[in-house]
Amino acid sequence: MNYFKKMKGHTQSPPRVSVVETLWSWVGSFLGIAVVALIHYNVLDRTALTMIIGSFGASAVLIYGAVRSPLAQPRNLIGGHVLSAVIGVAAFQFLGGIPWLASAAAVSTAIAVMHLTKTLHPPGGATALIAVIGGDTVHQLGYLYAVIPAGLGALVMLIIALLVNNIAPNRRYPEFWL
């Protein structure tokens, strides 16, 4: 019975975010994704490289919308994406013939490694999964996937986060680096 009681929750919903905070989150996420997409479509589009992956949308929520979260800090953003990308590629290379197993191994191993390295960043789980299910474009990158798009894209979004999140007088980013 106690098991099911845990599912009821035990605290209240956080307070609503101000309109100004919402606006800064919008500006940051717009600019961060815009710059990554601009590089993708105007610079790398003619190559076999990609710059934008779906997990960056979730990273934008954290680094522009939840700037104080430990999961949104630079160490977590960069480390979470890069480590998860390497793990995802390895899972595909070793287990790609069994896609369901490769998918599960990539995500669960990425979570474990992020925990152990203090780089937990939830979008990293998606980055690992994309390495497995991303199709030929991603698979052809091999371990380069950890550098471009995962590492470089996260770095671009971090630079935008540093610039935008520190313009507003009531915002400060990051909380910590290491």
GROMACS elastic network, one bead per residue, 0.5 to 0.9 nm:
[ bonds ]
;  ai    aj funct       b0    kb
    1     4     6  0.55556   500
    1     5     6  0.65703   500
    2     6     6  0.65051   500
    3     6     6  0.55950   500
    3     7     6  0.74048   500
    4     7     6  0.53916   500
    4     8     6  0.73924   500
    5     8     6  0.55501   500
    5     9     6  0.78790   500
    6     9     6  0.61339   500
    6    10     6  0.78194   500
    7    10     6  0.87099   500
    9    12     6  0.83920   500
   12    15     6  0.88222   500
   13    16     6  0.88529   500
   14    17     6  0.87694   500
   17    20     6  0.83056   500
   17    21     6  0.63245   500
   17    22     6  0.66279   500
   18    21     6  0.51836   500
   18    22     6  0.61996   500
   18    23     6  0.86195   500
   19    23     6  0.60931   500
   19    24     6  0.87076   500
   20    23     6  0.50119   500
   20    24     6  0.63177   500
   20    25     6  0.86452   500
   21    24     6  0.51887   500
   21    25     6  0.62218   500
   21    26     6  0.86336   500
   21    65     6  0.80595   500
   21   168     6  0.89478   500
   21   170     6  0.87718   500
   21   171     6  0.84154   500
   22    25     6  0.50771   500
   22    26     6  0.61916   500
   22    27     6  0.87021   500
   22    65     6  0.75191   500
   23    26     6  0.50096   500
   23    27     6  0.61650   500
   23    28     6  0.85794   500
   24    27     6  0.50729   500
   24    28     6  0.60446   500
   24    29     6  0.84580   500
   24    64     6  0.75369   500
   24    65     6  0.80634   500
   24   164     6  0.76559   500
   24   165     6  0.73782   500
   24   168     6  0.76546   500
   24   171     6  0.89693   500
   25    28     6  0.52540   500
   25    29     6  0.60438   500
   25    30     6  0.83645   500
   25    60     6  0.86610   500
   25    61     6  0.79184   500
   25    63     6  0.86039   500
   25    66     6  0.83629   500
   25   164     6  0.89870   500
   25   165     6  0.82976   500
   26    29     6  0.52891   500
   26    30     6  0.58778   500
   26    31     6  0.84817   500
   26    64     6  0.76218   500
   26    65     6  0.79460   500
   27    30     6  0.51602   500
   27    31     6  0.61149   500
   27    32     6  0.84607   500
   27    64     6  0.83718   500
   27   164     6  0.77167   500
   28    31     6  0.52936   500
   28    32     6  0.59454   500
   28    33     6  0.84979   500
   28    60     6  0.79772   500
   28    63     6  0.84596   500
   28    64     6  0.55208   500
   28    65     6  0.83523   500
   28   157     6  0.89362   500
   28   160     6  0.69136   500
   28   161     6  0.63932   500
   28   163     6  0.87489   500
   28   164     6  0.57700   500
   28   165     6  0.71482   500
   29    32     6  0.50741   500
   29    33     6  0.59713   500
   29    34     6  0.81045   500
   29    57     6  0.83329   500
   29    60     6  0.53836   500
   29    61     6  0.72519   500
   29    63     6  0.82063   500
   29    64     6  0.58191   500
   29    65     6  0.80068   500
   29   157     6  0.85217   500
   29   160     6  0.87012   500
   29   161     6  0.83408   500
   30    33     6  0.55529   500
   30    34     6  0.58036   500
   30    35     6  0.85457   500
   30    60     6  0.87307   500
   31    35     6  0.60165   500
   31    36     6  0.85686   500
   31   157     6  0.84588   500
   31   160     6  0.70044   500
   31   164     6  0.87214   500
   32    35     6  0.54782   500
   32    36     6  0.64218   500
   32    37     6  0.86207   500
   32    60     6  0.73159   500
   32    64     6  0.87704   500
   32   156     6  0.72040   500
   32   158     6  0.80879   500
   32   159     6  0.84314   500
   32   160     6  0.56213   500
   32   161     6  0.72963   500
   33    36     6  0.51863   500
   33    37     6  0.59382   500
   33    38     6  0.83324   500
   33    52     6  0.83360   500
   33    56     6  0.76074   500
   33    57     6  0.74922   500
   33    60     6  0.75096   500
   33   157     6  0.72086   500
   34    37     6  0.50842   500
   34    38     6  0.58211   500
   34    39     6  0.85453   500
   35    39     6  0.62112   500
   35    40     6  0.85228   500
   35   156     6  0.75256   500
   35   157     6  0.79654   500
   35   160     6  0.85766   500
   36    39     6  0.52738   500
   36    40     6  0.62249   500
   36    41     6  0.87785   500
   36    51     6  0.65203   500
   36    52     6  0.62786   500
   36   152     6  0.89950   500
   36   153     6  0.60833   500
   36   154     6  0.87697   500
   36   156     6  0.67478   500
   36   157     6  0.72761   500
   37    41     6  0.59958   500
   37    42     6  0.81942   500
   37    51     6  0.70786   500
   37    52     6  0.60980   500
   38    41     6  0.53309   500
   38    42     6  0.56444   500
   38    43     6  0.74827   500
   39    42     6  0.54416   500
   39    43     6  0.50384   500
   39    44     6  0.63903   500
   39    45     6  0.82630   500
   39    51     6  0.69158   500
   39    52     6  0.86705   500
   40    43     6  0.58285   500
   40    44     6  0.50145   500
   40    45     6  0.57615   500
   40    49     6  0.82755   500
   40    50     6  0.60547   500
   40    52     6  0.63295   500
   41    44     6  0.62532   500
   41    46     6  0.83431   500
   41    50     6  0.87205   500
   41    51     6  0.84406   500
   42    45     6  0.60344   500
   42    46     6  0.81409   500
   43    46     6  0.70900   500
   43    47     6  0.83154   500
   44    47     6  0.53028   500
   44    48     6  0.75213   500
   44    49     6  0.59003   500
   44    50     6  0.63758   500
   44    51     6  0.72084   500
   45    48     6  0.74932   500
   45    49     6  0.72583   500
   45    50     6  0.71660   500
   45    51     6  0.88212   500
   46    49     6  0.82037   500
   47    50     6  0.79562   500
   48   137     6  0.70616   500
   48   140     6  0.81985   500
   48   141     6  0.78818   500
   49   137     6  0.77782   500
   49   138     6  0.83184   500
   49   141     6  0.71899   500
   49   144     6  0.89478   500
   49   145     6  0.85620   500
   49   148     6  0.71348   500
   49   149     6  0.77627   500
   50    53     6  0.79502   500
   50   137     6  0.78276   500
   50   138     6  0.77979   500
   50   141     6  0.88208   500
   50   145     6  0.84840   500
   50   148     6  0.68391   500
   50   149     6  0.59087   500
   51   148     6  0.61052   500
   51   150     6  0.76799   500
   51   152     6  0.77627   500
   51   153     6  0.60957   500
   52    55     6  0.85515   500
   52    56     6  0.71268   500
   52   148     6  0.89044   500
   52   149     6  0.61942   500
   52   150     6  0.82387   500
   52   153     6  0.68343   500
   53    56     6  0.58577   500
   53    57     6  0.79755   500
   53   127     6  0.76109   500
   53   130     6  0.78683   500
   53   149     6  0.71691   500
   53   150     6  0.78323   500
   53   153     6  0.85731   500
   54    57     6  0.57533   500
   54    58     6  0.76031   500
   54   123     6  0.87689   500
   54   126     6  0.76457   500
   54   127     6  0.78662   500
   54   130     6  0.80908   500
   55    58     6  0.53415   500
   55    59     6  0.64293   500
   55    60     6  0.87778   500
   55    81     6  0.87350   500
   55   122     6  0.88424   500
   55   123     6  0.50798   500
   55   124     6  0.71119   500
   55   125     6  0.82414   500
   55   126     6  0.54272   500
   55   127     6  0.57416   500
   55   130     6  0.82568   500
   56    60     6  0.60694   500
   56    61     6  0.87204   500
   56   123     6  0.70617   500
   56   127     6  0.84722   500
   56   150     6  0.86565   500
   56   153     6  0.78874   500
   56   154     6  0.74269   500
   56   157     6  0.84430   500
   57    60     6  0.51310   500
   57    61     6  0.66833   500
   57   123     6  0.82771   500
   58    61     6  0.51707   500
   58    62     6  0.67168   500
   58    63     6  0.89705   500
   58   122     6  0.78966   500
   58   123     6  0.56312   500
   58   126     6  0.88787   500
   59    62     6  0.51702   500
   59    63     6  0.61081   500
   59    64     6  0.82440   500
   59    72     6  0.75217   500
   59    77     6  0.72731   500
   59   121     6  0.79468   500
   59   122     6  0.79724   500
   59   123     6  0.58428   500
   59   124     6  0.85816   500
   59   154     6  0.82620   500
   59   157     6  0.85539   500
   60    63     6  0.53229   500
   60    64     6  0.55960   500
   60    65     6  0.71867   500
   60    72     6  0.89797   500
   60   157     6  0.76991   500
   60   161     6  0.88882   500
   61    64     6  0.57204   500
   61    66     6  0.66956   500
   61    67     6  0.89195   500
   61    72     6  0.87692   500
   62    65     6  0.52852   500
   62    67     6  0.63032   500
   62    68     6  0.87448   500
   62    69     6  0.73309   500
   62    71     6  0.71872   500
   62    72     6  0.50712   500
   62    73     6  0.86402   500
   62   121     6  0.88581   500
   63    66     6  0.59314   500
   63    67     6  0.51089   500
   63    68     6  0.84002   500
   63    69     6  0.83300   500
   63    71     6  0.84959   500
   63    73     6  0.71483   500
   63    74     6  0.85738   500
   63    77     6  0.81103   500
   63   157     6  0.82893   500
   63   158     6  0.76943   500
   63   161     6  0.64320   500
   63   165     6  0.86767   500
   63   173     6  0.85958   500
   63   174     6  0.89582   500
   64    67     6  0.57852   500
   64    72     6  0.84222   500
   64   161     6  0.64176   500
   64   164     6  0.84310   500
   64   165     6  0.70568   500
   65    68     6  0.88730   500
   66    69     6  0.55885   500
   66    71     6  0.86969   500
   66    72     6  0.68149   500
   67    70     6  0.83157   500
   67    71     6  0.88256   500
   67    72     6  0.59885   500
   67    73     6  0.74303   500
   67   161     6  0.87413   500
   67   165     6  0.77902   500
   67   171     6  0.80439   500
   67   172     6  0.75984   500
   67   173     6  0.62765   500
   67   174     6  0.71228   500
   67   175     6  0.79571   500
   68    71     6  0.84317   500
   68    72     6  0.69973   500
   68    73     6  0.76989   500
   68   171     6  0.89835   500
   68   172     6  0.80170   500
   68   173     6  0.73075   500
   68   174     6  0.73300   500
   68   175     6  0.61999   500
   69    72     6  0.52852   500
   69    73     6  0.70494   500
   69   175     6  0.82222   500
   70    73     6  0.56509   500
   70    76     6  0.76929   500
   70   120     6  0.84705   500
   70   121     6  0.86863   500
   70   175     6  0.77356   500
   70   176     6  0.83864   500
   71    74     6  0.87520   500
   71    75     6  0.88141   500
   71    76     6  0.58713   500
   71    77     6  0.74367   500
   71   119     6  0.76571   500
   71   120     6  0.60423   500
   71   121     6  0.51022   500
   71   122     6  0.73981   500
   72    75     6  0.83775   500
   72    76     6  0.63253   500
   72    77     6  0.61780   500
   72   120     6  0.89897   500
   72   121     6  0.69627   500
   72   174     6  0.82737   500
   73    76     6  0.53723   500
   73    77     6  0.60982   500
   73    78     6  0.87258   500
   73   119     6  0.87962   500
   73   121     6  0.87045   500
   73   158     6  0.89974   500
   73   173     6  0.79652   500
   73   174     6  0.58656   500
   73   175     6  0.67081   500
   73   176     6  0.65474   500
   73   177     6  0.68102   500
   73   178     6  0.88266   500
   74    78     6  0.60252   500
   74    79     6  0.79651   500
   74   119     6  0.89624   500
   74   155     6  0.87191   500
   74   158     6  0.67892   500
   74   174     6  0.69995   500
   74   175     6  0.89666   500
   74   176     6  0.76508   500
   74   177     6  0.58930   500
   74   178     6  0.81186   500
   75    78     6  0.56314   500
   75    79     6  0.55450   500
   75    80     6  0.76385   500
   75   118     6  0.81046   500
   75   119     6  0.59715   500
   75   120     6  0.88512   500
   75   176     6  0.82068   500
   75   177     6  0.58653   500
   75   178     6  0.60722   500
   76    79     6  0.52391   500
   76    80     6  0.51483   500
   76    81     6  0.79633   500
   76   114     6  0.81677   500
   76   118     6  0.72159   500
   76   120     6  0.55673   500
   76   121     6  0.53067   500
   76   124     6  0.89552   500
   76   177     6  0.89459   500
   77    80     6  0.54101   500
   77    81     6  0.62467   500
   77    82     6  0.86336   500
   77   119     6  0.73460   500
   77   120     6  0.81653   500
   77   121     6  0.60276   500
   77   123     6  0.84917   500
   77   124     6  0.80787   500
   77   154     6  0.65978   500
   77   155     6  0.83698   500
   77   158     6  0.77856   500
   78    81     6  0.54441   500
   78    82     6  0.60870   500
   78    83     6  0.83947   500
   78   119     6  0.80913   500
   78   121     6  0.87653   500
   78   150     6  0.80864   500
   78   151     6  0.62502   500
   78   152     6  0.87846   500
   78   154     6  0.58331   500
   78   155     6  0.67136   500
   78   158     6  0.82589   500
   79    82     6  0.52823   500
   79    83     6  0.57667   500
   79    84     6  0.80370   500
   79   114     6  0.77560   500
   79   117     6  0.83728   500
   79   118     6  0.86928   500
   79   119     6  0.54936   500
   79   120     6  0.81277   500
   79   121     6  0.81899   500
   79   124     6  0.86421   500
   79   151     6  0.83071   500
   80    83     6  0.55904   500
   80    84     6  0.58899   500
   80    85     6  0.83719   500
   80   110     6  0.81278   500
   80   111     6  0.87901   500
   80   113     6  0.88365   500
   80   114     6  0.60768   500
   80   117     6  0.89974   500
   80   118     6  0.88429   500
   80   119     6  0.51677   500
   80   120     6  0.58353   500
   80   121     6  0.51586   500
   80   122     6  0.78660   500
   80   123     6  0.77318   500
   80   124     6  0.50291   500
   80   125     6  0.82426   500
   80   127     6  0.87235   500
   81    84     6  0.52383   500
   81    85     6  0.59475   500
   81    86     6  0.87056   500
   81   119     6  0.89025   500
   81   121     6  0.75162   500
   81   123     6  0.73085   500
   81   125     6  0.81832   500
   81   126     6  0.88513   500
   81   127     6  0.62347   500
   81   128     6  0.79730   500
   81   146     6  0.75309   500
   81   150     6  0.56106   500
   81   151     6  0.65768   500
   81   154     6  0.72362   500
   82    85     6  0.50893   500
   82    86     6  0.63501   500
   82    87     6  0.86893   500
   82   124     6  0.79656   500
   82   127     6  0.84902   500
   82   145     6  0.85600   500
   82   146     6  0.50463   500
   82   147     6  0.70596   500
   82   150     6  0.57628   500
   82   151     6  0.54649   500
   82   154     6  0.86809   500
   83    86     6  0.52594   500
   83    87     6  0.62558   500
   83    88     6  0.85871   500
   83   110     6  0.70751   500
   83   113     6  0.76326   500
   83   114     6  0.74263   500
   83   119     6  0.87317   500
   83   124     6  0.79652   500
   83   128     6  0.84714   500
   83   146     6  0.74308   500
   84    87     6  0.50293   500
   84    88     6  0.59505   500
   84    89     6  0.85442   500
   84   106     6  0.76829   500
   84   107     6  0.77985   500
   84   109     6  0.82300   500
   84   111     6  0.79516   500
   84   113     6  0.80663   500
   84   114     6  0.77589   500
   84   124     6  0.54195   500
   84   125     6  0.65586   500
   84   126     6  0.83634   500
   84   127     6  0.60945   500
   84   129     6  0.85540   500
   84   131     6  0.88576   500
   84   146     6  0.79816   500
   84   150     6  0.88278   500
   85    88     6  0.50228   500
   85    89     6  0.61581   500
   85    90     6  0.85625   500
   85   106     6  0.88461   500
   85   110     6  0.83315   500
   85   124     6  0.75686   500
   85   125     6  0.88234   500
   85   127     6  0.57110   500
   85   129     6  0.84175   500
   85   130     6  0.83190   500
   85   131     6  0.64598   500
   85   143     6  0.77629   500
   85   145     6  0.65052   500
   85   147     6  0.85587   500
   85   150     6  0.66346   500
   85   151     6  0.87160   500
   86    89     6  0.52551   500
   86    90     6  0.62014   500
   86    91     6  0.86030   500
   86   110     6  0.88660   500
   86   128     6  0.75798   500
   86   131     6  0.84615   500
   86   142     6  0.88159   500
   86   143     6  0.61769   500
   86   144     6  0.87572   500
   86   145     6  0.76248   500
   86   146     6  0.56272   500
   87    90     6  0.50951   500
   87    91     6  0.60644   500
   87    92     6  0.86095   500
   87   105     6  0.87414   500
   87   106     6  0.59112   500
   87   107     6  0.83200   500
   87   109     6  0.71090   500
   87   110     6  0.61712   500
   87   113     6  0.88683   500
   87   128     6  0.63332   500
   87   131     6  0.84819   500
   88    91     6  0.50586   500
   88    92     6  0.62194   500
   88    93     6  0.86221   500
   88   102     6  0.80753   500
   88   103     6  0.79366   500
   88   105     6  0.82115   500
   88   107     6  0.73638   500
   88   109     6  0.86631   500
   88   110     6  0.75941   500
   88   125     6  0.88673   500
   88   127     6  0.73526   500
   88   129     6  0.61518   500
   88   130     6  0.74465   500
   88   132     6  0.60025   500
   89    92     6  0.51149   500
   89    93     6  0.61366   500
   89    94     6  0.86376   500
   89   106     6  0.80697   500
   89   128     6  0.73410   500
   89   131     6  0.53457   500
   89   132     6  0.66553   500
   89   139     6  0.76808   500
   89   142     6  0.62616   500
   89   143     6  0.62124   500
   89   145     6  0.77091   500
   89   146     6  0.83134   500
   90    93     6  0.50461   500
   90    94     6  0.60747   500
   90    95     6  0.81658   500
   90   102     6  0.89535   500
   90   106     6  0.79563   500
   90   131     6  0.87594   500
   90   132     6  0.89556   500
   90   142     6  0.86226   500
   90   143     6  0.80861   500
   91    94     6  0.53238   500
   91    95     6  0.55190   500
   91    96     6  0.68495   500
   91   101     6  0.86022   500
   91   102     6  0.52021   500
   91   103     6  0.74802   500
   91   104     6  0.89752   500
   91   105     6  0.64475   500
   91   106     6  0.54153   500
   91   128     6  0.85803   500
   91   131     6  0.83398   500
   91   132     6  0.71052   500
   92    95     6  0.52668   500
   92    97     6  0.80025   500
   92    98     6  0.88305   500
   92    99     6  0.77818   500
   92   102     6  0.56880   500
   92   103     6  0.78400   500
   92   106     6  0.78658   500
   92   131     6  0.69653   500
   92   132     6  0.50815   500
   92   133     6  0.85050   500
   92   139     6  0.81348   500
   93    96     6  0.56423   500
   93    97     6  0.85534   500
   93   102     6  0.86347   500
   93   132     6  0.86337   500
   93   139     6  0.88540   500
   93   142     6  0.84789   500
   94    97     6  0.80258   500
   94   102     6  0.77931   500
   95    98     6  0.55937   500
   95    99     6  0.69427   500
   95   100     6  0.89364   500
   95   101     6  0.67189   500
   95   103     6  0.86864   500
   95   105     6  0.85553   500
   96    99     6  0.53133   500
   96   100     6  0.86089   500
   96   101     6  0.80360   500
   96   102     6  0.57000   500
   96   103     6  0.85140   500
   96   132     6  0.71121   500
   97   101     6  0.87935   500
   97   102     6  0.80390   500
   98   101     6  0.55232   500
   98   102     6  0.61861   500
   98   103     6  0.86965   500
   99   103     6  0.59796   500
   99   104     6  0.85538   500
   99   132     6  0.73786   500
   99   133     6  0.78269   500
  100   103     6  0.51964   500
  100   104     6  0.62733   500
  100   105     6  0.85801   500
  101   104     6  0.51996   500
  101   105     6  0.59522   500
  101   106     6  0.83957   500
  102   105     6  0.51460   500
  102   106     6  0.59362   500
  102   107     6  0.86625   500
  102   129     6  0.85481   500
  102   132     6  0.66610   500
  103   106     6  0.52468   500
  103   107     6  0.63732   500
  103   108     6  0.86085   500
  103   128     6  0.80440   500
  103   129     6  0.57242   500
  103   130     6  0.86995   500
  103   131     6  0.87676   500
  103   132     6  0.60108   500
  103   133     6  0.74717   500
  104   107     6  0.54798   500
  104   108     6  0.60280   500
  104   109     6  0.82484   500
  104   129     6  0.80959   500
  105   108     6  0.53911   500
  105   109     6  0.57164   500
  105   110     6  0.81622   500
  106   109     6  0.54331   500
  106   110     6  0.59611   500
  106   111     6  0.86370   500
  106   125     6  0.78437   500
  106   128     6  0.55137   500
  106   129     6  0.61492   500
  106   131     6  0.83562   500
  106   132     6  0.75635   500
  107   110     6  0.51050   500
  107   111     6  0.62307   500
  107   112     6  0.87271   500
  107   124     6  0.82809   500
  107   125     6  0.50602   500
  107   126     6  0.73336   500
  107   127     6  0.84972   500
  107   128     6  0.57168   500
  107   129     6  0.59541   500
  108   111     6  0.51606   500
  108   112     6  0.63068   500
  108   113     6  0.87091   500
  108   125     6  0.77865   500
  109   112     6  0.50456   500
  109   113     6  0.60828   500
  109   114     6  0.84533   500
  109   125     6  0.89917   500
  109   128     6  0.89544   500
  110   113     6  0.51691   500
  110   114     6  0.59916   500
  110   115     6  0.85026   500
  110   120     6  0.89557   500
  110   124     6  0.72091   500
  110   125     6  0.62025   500
  110   128     6  0.66795   500
  111   114     6  0.51507   500
  111   115     6  0.61593   500
  111   116     6  0.86571   500
  111   120     6  0.70156   500
  111   121     6  0.85461   500
  111   122     6  0.81538   500
  111   124     6  0.78688   500
  111   125     6  0.65425   500
  112   115     6  0.51413   500
  112   116     6  0.62364   500
  112   117     6  0.86918   500
  112   120     6  0.87962   500
  113   116     6  0.50129   500
  113   117     6  0.60695   500
  113   118     6  0.83744   500
  113   119     6  0.81660   500
  113   120     6  0.83389   500
  114   117     6  0.51639   500
  114   118     6  0.58061   500
  114   121     6  0.73932   500
  114   124     6  0.83731   500
  115   118     6  0.51958   500
  115   119     6  0.63960   500
  115   120     6  0.55664   500
  116   119     6  0.78257   500
  116   120     6  0.86161   500
  117   120     6  0.78207   500
  120   123     6  0.89709   500
  120   124     6  0.76739   500
  121   124     6  0.54498   500
  121   125     6  0.77286   500
  122   125     6  0.57215   500
  122   126     6  0.75071   500
  123   126     6  0.51237   500
  123   127     6  0.63406   500
  123   128     6  0.88136   500
  124   128     6  0.62444   500
  124   129     6  0.85679   500
  125   128     6  0.52196   500
  125   129     6  0.62893   500
  125   130     6  0.86708   500
  126   130     6  0.59713   500
  126   131     6  0.86000   500
  127   130     6  0.51292   500
  127   131     6  0.64540   500
  127   150     6  0.74218   500
  128   131     6  0.52924   500
  128   132     6  0.69609   500
  129   132     6  0.52599   500
  129   133     6  0.62277   500
  129   134     6  0.78327   500
  130   133     6  0.50619   500
  130   135     6  0.83831   500
  130   138     6  0.78428   500
  131   134     6  0.55576   500
  131   135     6  0.81949   500
  131   138     6  0.63325   500
  131   139     6  0.67996   500
  131   142     6  0.85870   500
  131   145     6  0.76487   500
  132   135     6  0.76236   500
  132   138     6  0.83359   500
  132   139     6  0.75767   500
  133   138     6  0.84323   500
  133   139     6  0.86081   500
  134   137     6  0.70925   500
  134   138     6  0.53372   500
  134   139     6  0.69223   500
  135   138     6  0.56885   500
  135   139     6  0.60385   500
  135   140     6  0.85686   500
  136   140     6  0.57691   500
  136   141     6  0.85639   500
  137   140     6  0.55742   500
  137   141     6  0.69392   500
  138   141     6  0.54113   500
  138   142     6  0.72732   500
  138   145     6  0.69089   500
  139   142     6  0.56004   500
  139   143     6  0.89044   500
  139   145     6  0.82803   500
  140   144     6  0.89078   500
  140   145     6  0.87874   500
  141   144     6  0.52376   500
  141   145     6  0.53818   500
  141   146     6  0.88962   500
  141   148     6  0.85115   500
  142   145     6  0.59040   500
  142   146     6  0.83310   500
  143   146     6  0.56530   500
  143   147     6  0.75623   500
  144   147     6  0.51895   500
  144   148     6  0.59928   500
  144   149     6  0.81131   500
  144   150     6  0.89103   500
  145   148     6  0.51173   500
  145   149     6  0.57562   500
  145   150     6  0.62142   500
  145   151     6  0.82118   500
  146   149     6  0.66540   500
  146   150     6  0.50369   500
  146   151     6  0.58207   500
  146   152     6  0.85536   500
  147   150     6  0.56323   500
  147   152     6  0.59581   500
  147   153     6  0.85051   500
  148   151     6  0.59027   500
  148   152     6  0.54585   500
  148   153     6  0.68762   500
  149   152     6  0.56641   500
  149   153     6  0.52290   500
  149   154     6  0.78481   500
  150   153     6  0.55282   500
  150   154     6  0.60401   500
  150   155     6  0.85628   500
  151   154     6  0.52665   500
  151   155     6  0.61057   500
  151   156     6  0.87202   500
  152   156     6  0.61967   500
  152   157     6  0.86446   500
  153   156     6  0.51840   500
  153   157     6  0.63020   500
  153   158     6  0.85933   500
  154   157     6  0.50988   500
  154   158     6  0.60701   500
  154   159     6  0.87147   500
  155   159     6  0.62548   500
  155   160     6  0.87203   500
  156   159     6  0.52186   500
  156   160     6  0.64277   500
  156   161     6  0.86447   500
  157   160     6  0.51477   500
  157   161     6  0.60944   500
  157   162     6  0.86782   500
  158   162     6  0.61425   500
  158   163     6  0.86336   500
  159   162     6  0.51431   500
  159   163     6  0.63216   500
  159   164     6  0.86689   500
  160   163     6  0.51328   500
  160   164     6  0.59541   500
  160   165     6  0.80945   500
  161   164     6  0.53201   500
  161   165     6  0.54583   500
  161   166     6  0.80159   500
  161   173     6  0.74566   500
  161   174     6  0.86884   500
  162   165     6  0.56635   500
  162   166     6  0.62194   500
  162   167     6  0.88175   500
  162   172     6  0.86005   500
  162   173     6  0.61826   500
  162   174     6  0.73464   500
  163   166     6  0.58332   500
  163   167     6  0.66968   500
  163   173     6  0.89514   500
  164   167     6  0.54221   500
  164   168     6  0.75610   500
  165   168     6  0.64399   500
  165   171     6  0.58527   500
  165   172     6  0.60365   500
  165   173     6  0.58604   500
  165   174     6  0.85741   500
  166   169     6  0.72016   500
  166   170     6  0.83523   500
  166   171     6  0.58447   500
  166   172     6  0.52198   500
  166   173     6  0.62005   500
  166   174     6  0.89100   500
  167   170     6  0.87213   500
  167   171     6  0.74957   500
  167   172     6  0.84253   500
  168   171     6  0.54354   500
  168   172     6  0.79474   500
  169   172     6  0.79476   500
  172   175     6  0.73022   500
  173   176     6  0.81204   500
  174   177     6  0.68518   500
